[in-house]
Amino acid sequence: MPVTCSLAILASAWLSNSASAAQTYTVGGRDSFSIGAGAIESEVTYEGTETLTVKRHGKFSRLSAHVKYKRSDGAASTDASGDYLADVLPTGETIDSADRDPDYLTVLNQPFSARLDHQTLDDLEHLQGALPFDFPSPITGSSLHGYLQHLAGGMVGPRRSTGVRFEAAGPMRGELPDRPGLTLIGTIAMRGTAYYDIDTATLLALETTVTITGTVSNRTGKDPVTIVYARAIRASPPSEQRTARSPQPQPAASPEDTP
């Protein structure tokens, strides 16, 4: 029987012996929208940097992600920012406190945990084969069915890593995101990979893609539609933690850029 996963795959607490800690990342993204035989097409890209901090507040820990980025739609580029807050209880349960991340760029707004506890990391490294699971769709809220799989590790910059991969898919029926009045009937599929530091269990790199395909109904009839949301986040090397640099990550990185 498939296991049920929360929004953070392999959900686990951010645990630290220090009162506070921080990790910087470079982020990139691309959204594409196509309807009909090329009658309507659009693309938006994102590039930026973000900082993830964790602070102890009594018995719980507060995770805070702040991202600054450029949003480009082909006609113009604008500066933007986003924030996401989450509290981790002593039980390990994570509660989202604030979501001000409309473009889904913060590391806390992804289908992978920002950090694993060491027991979960060990379980991941010993995972054999594909582990089935149910995953809530980030758009429709319906259940997607898929699997988790361990990936052989490698080096992400100077740090040793181990990885996890997931794929999930399911039906979709409802209004298109950001396009009210257009109803889509089709499928939604998610896939992604993440790599964690073997020593600290901190997220070092991730890539995720959400693909929506089907037909869209409007006043004039039905047209085929394809929407793709892609995100890439990569930890800055330790030498760059004190000075953020301009980002260059893009989704679907070449093999030599990943472990």
Residue pairs with C-beta under 8 A, 6 or more apart in sequence:
1 132
2 132
2 133
2 134
2 145
3 131
3 132
3 133
3 134
4 133
4 134
5 11
5 133
5 134
5 135
5 148
6 94
7 111
7 136
7 138
8 94
8 111
8 112
8 113
9 111
9 112
9 113
9 133
9 135
9 148
9 164
9 166
9 194
10 112
10 113
10 116
10 120
10 124
10 148
10 164
11 92
11 94
11 113
12 92
12 113
12 115
12 116
12 117
12 120
13 61
13 88
13 89
13 92
13 94
13 117
14 54
14 61
14 63
14 88
14 113
14 114
14 115
15 61
15 115
15 117
16 54
16 56
16 61
19 55
19 56
20 53
20 54
20 55
20 56
21 53
21 54
22 51
22 52
22 53
22 54
22 241
23 51
23 52
23 114
23 202
23 203
23 235
23 236
23 241
24 49
24 50
24 51
24 52
24 235
24 236
24 240
24 241
24 244
25 49
25 50
25 51
25 52
25 107
25 233
25 234
25 235
25 236
26 48
26 49
26 233
26 234
26 236
26 245
26 247
26 248
26 249
27 46
27 47
27 48
27 49
27 50
27 67
27 69
27 105
27 107
27 231
27 232
27 233
27 247
27 249
28 45
28 46
28 47
28 48
28 231
28 232
28 233
28 247
28 248
28 249
28 250
28 251
29 45
29 46
29 103
29 104
29 105
29 229
29 230
29 231
29 232
29 251
30 43
30 44
30 45
30 46
30 228
30 229
30 230
30 250
30 251
31 43
31 44
31 45
31 227
31 228
31 229
31 230
32 41
32 42
32 43
32 226
32 227
32 228
33 40
33 41
33 42
33 43
33 225
33 226
33 227
34 40
34 41
34 225
34 226
34 227
35 41
35 216
35 223
35 224
35 225
36 223
36 224
36 225
39 223
42 73
42 74
43 73
43 74
44 71
44 72
44 73
45 71
45 72
46 69
46 70
46 71
46 72
46 103
46 105
47 69
47 70
47 72
47 246
47 247
47 248
47 249
48 67
48 68
48 69
48 70
48 105
48 247
49 67
49 68
49 69
49 236
49 244
49 245
49 246
49 247
50 65
50 66
50 67
50 68
50 105
50 106
50 107
50 233
51 65
51 66
51 244
52 63
52 64
52 65
52 106
52 107
52 108
52 114
53 63
53 64
53 65
54 61
54 62
54 63
54 64
55 61
55 62
55 64
57 87
59 89
59 90
60 87
60 88
60 89
60 90
61 87
61 88
62 85
62 86
62 87
62 88
62 97
63 85
63 86
63 87
63 88
63 108
63 114
64 83
64 84
64 85
65 83
65 84
65 85
65 101
65 106
65 107
65 108
65 109
65 114
66 81
66 82
66 83
66 106
67 81
67 82
67 83
67 101
67 105
67 106
68 79
68 80
68 81
69 79
69 80
69 81
69 82
69 103
69 105
69 247
70 77
70 78
70 79
70 80
71 77
71 78
71 79
71 80
71 103
72 78
80 103
82 100
82 101
82 102
82 103
82 105
82 106
83 98
83 100
83 101
83 106
84 96
84 98
84 99
84 100
84 101
84 106
84 108
84 109
85 96
85 97
85 98
85 108
86 94
86 95
86 96
86 97
86 108
87 94
87 95
87 97
88 94
88 95
89 95
92 117
99 109
101 108
101 109
104 110
104 138
104 229
104 231
105 231
107 114
107 203
107 206
107 233
108 114
110 192
110 206
110 208
110 231
110 233
111 135
111 138
111 166
111 190
111 192
111 208
112 164
112 192
112 194
112 203
112 206
112 208
113 203
114 202
114 203
115 196
115 200
115 201
115 202
115 203
116 124
116 196
116 201
117 201
118 201
120 201
121 162
121 196
121 198
121 201
124 150
124 162
124 164
124 196
125 150
125 162
126 150
127 148
127 149
127 150
127 164
128 150
129 149
130 147
130 148
130 149
131 147
131 148
131 149
132 145
132 146
132 147
133 145
133 146
133 147
133 148
133 166
133 168
134 143
134 144
134 145
135 143
135 144
135 145
135 146
135 166
135 168
135 190
136 142
136 143
136 144
137 143
137 144
137 170
137 172
137 188
138 190
138 210
139 172
139 174
139 177
139 188
139 210
139 212
140 172
140 173
140 174
140 188
142 170
142 171
142 172
143 170
144 168
144 169
144 170
144 188
144 190
145 168
145 169
145 170
146 166
146 167
146 168
146 169
146 190
147 166
147 167
147 168
148 164
148 165
148 166
149 164
149 165
149 166
150 162
150 163
150 164
150 165
151 162
151 163
151 164
151 165
151 193
151 195
151 259
152 162
152 163
152 259
153 160
153 161
153 162
153 163
153 195
153 198
153 259
154 160
154 161
154 195
154 258
154 259
155 161
155 259
156 195
156 197
156 204
156 205
156 234
156 235
156 259
157 204
157 235
157 237
158 237
158 238
159 197
159 198
159 199
159 204
159 235
160 197
160 198
160 199
161 195
161 196
161 197
161 198
161 204
161 205
161 259
162 195
162 196
162 198
163 193
163 194
163 195
163 196
163 259
164 193
164 194
164 196
165 191
165 192
165 193
165 194
166 190
166 191
166 192
167 189
167 190
167 191
168 189
168 190
168 191
169 187
169 188
169 189
169 190
170 187
170 188
171 186
171 187
171 188
172 184
172 185
172 186
172 187
172 188
172 212
172 214
173 183
173 184
173 185
173 186
174 183
174 184
175 181
175 182
175 183
175 184
176 182
176 183
176 184
176 212
176 216
176 225
176 227
177 227
181 218
182 216
182 217
182 218
183 216
183 217
183 218
184 212
184 214
184 215
184 216
184 217
184 225
185 214
185 215
185 217
186 212
186 213
186 214
186 215
186 225
187 212
187 213
187 214
188 210
188 211
188 212
189 210
189 211
189 212
189 213
190 208
190 209
190 210
190 211
191 208
191 209
192 206
192 207
192 208
192 209
193 206
193 207
193 258
194 203
194 205
194 206
195 203
195 204
195 205
195 206
195 258
195 259
196 202
196 203
196 204
197 203
197 204
202 235
203 233
203 235
204 234
204 235
205 232
205 233
205 234
205 235
205 258
205 259
206 231
206 232
206 233
206 234
207 230
207 231
207 232
207 251
207 252
207 253
207 258
208 230
208 231
209 228
209 229
209 230
209 231
209 251
209 252
210 228
210 229
210 230
211 226
211 227
211 228
211 229
212 225
212 226
212 227
212 228
213 224
213 225
213 226
213 227
214 224
214 225
215 222
215 223
215 224
215 225
216 222
216 223
216 224
216 225
230 251
230 252
231 251
232 249
232 250
232 251
232 252
232 253
233 249
234 249
236 244
236 245
